Amino acid sequence: MTVDIYYSTLSSPSLAVRVFVEVAGIPHKLHSISLGAEENRGSDYLKLNPLGIVPYMKRALKDIDSVFLHDGQFVAGDEISVADLLLAVEVESLRAQDATSGPGYDDLLADHSRLRAWMERVASRCEPHYDRALRSMRAMAVELAKKRDDPAYEPDFVTIEGLSES
Ligand SMILES: N[C@@H](CCC(=O)N[C@@H](CS)C(=O)NCC(=O)O)C(=O)O
């Protein structure tokens, strides 16, 4: 299966993803998005990725399941690496994105049992640091969900941000 990667040559995370898939021999197609020409803010790209940022992988959750986690316990084999942490935190960030619109985080991950099991492995391998570091992001998702129900509700982001320090 070929992974579609939307990327910019001026974006460091894009370059990291490109080098990773090339070194790992993962079949992929690169689609160049010009940040300078603001193609990432154009309606075609926003339809694809409403966040308007690069890198972006189409069907990313499916790709993580079938391409990145198909052999071994972790992304680069049976040992955890920084690739697992970067990817797991990126998946966790869907909590905030989907608290404001679209399906919730649990619904998004519902059909991805391999992905969920890997997320649990990453968290438990890095316990207690992983859950502690993610506390603010998870709390923010809860507060954003309240705001979705009541647009007048104003979450206290300063207090939420401080949670991970305690
Ligand atoms: N956490 C994201 C960060 C992506 C990101 O910040 N991309 C920047 C370029 S490095 C971007 O697309 N900026 C465009 C914008 O914000 O309008 C990732 O690692 O993929």
Ligand as a Chemical Component Dictionary entry (heavy atoms), coordinates in Angstrom:
data_LIG
# 
_chem_comp.id                   LIG 
_chem_comp.type                 NON-POLYMER 
_chem_comp.pdbx_formal_charge   0 
_chem_comp.three_letter_code    LIG 
# 
loop_
_chem_comp_atom.comp_id 
_chem_comp_atom.atom_id 
_chem_comp_atom.alt_atom_id 
_chem_comp_atom.type_symbol 
_chem_comp_atom.charge 
_chem_comp_atom.model_Cartn_x 
_chem_comp_atom.model_Cartn_y 
_chem_comp_atom.model_Cartn_z 
_chem_comp_atom.pdbx_ordinal 
LIG N1  N1  N 0 2.941  18.628 15.283 1  
LIG C1  C1  C 0 2.878  18.818 13.867 2  
LIG C2  C2  C 0 3.417  20.164 13.523 3  
LIG C3  C3  C 0 3.158  20.505 12.106 4  
LIG C4  C4  C 0 3.459  21.947 11.841 5  
LIG O1  O1  O 0 3.560  22.790 12.756 6  
LIG N2  N2  N 0 3.644  22.282 10.562 7  
LIG C5  C5  C 0 3.929  23.631 10.181 8  
LIG C6  C6  C 0 5.178  23.650 9.313  9  
LIG S1  S1  S 0 6.600  23.052 10.187 10 
LIG C7  C7  C 0 2.796  24.166 9.319  11 
LIG O2  O2  O 0 2.208  23.442 8.556  12 
LIG N3  N3  N 0 2.528  25.464 9.449  13 
LIG C8  C8  C 0 1.582  26.107 8.615  14 
LIG C9  C9  C 0 0.616  26.972 9.353  15 
LIG O3  O3  O 0 0.549  26.842 10.602 16 
LIG O4  O4  O 0 -0.081 27.732 8.694  17 
LIG C10 C10 C 0 3.704  17.755 13.201 18 
LIG O5  O5  O 0 4.787  17.429 13.716 19 
LIG O6  O6  O 0 3.275  17.242 12.202 20 
# 
loop_
_chem_comp_bond.comp_id 
_chem_comp_bond.atom_id_1 
_chem_comp_bond.atom_id_2 
_chem_comp_bond.value_order 
_chem_comp_bond.pdbx_ordinal 
LIG N1  C1  SING 1  
LIG C1  C2  SING 2  
LIG C1  C10 SING 3  
LIG C2  C3  SING 4  
LIG C3  C4  SING 5  
LIG C4  O1  DOUB 6  
LIG C4  N2  SING 7  
LIG N2  C5  SING 8  
LIG C5  C6  SING 9  
LIG C5  C7  SING 10 
LIG C6  S1  SING 11 
LIG C7  O2  DOUB 12 
LIG C7  N3  SING 13 
LIG N3  C8  SING 14 
LIG C8  C9  SING 15 
LIG C9  O3  DOUB 16 
LIG C9  O4  SING 17 
LIG C10 O5  DOUB 18 
LIG C10 O6  SING 19 
# 
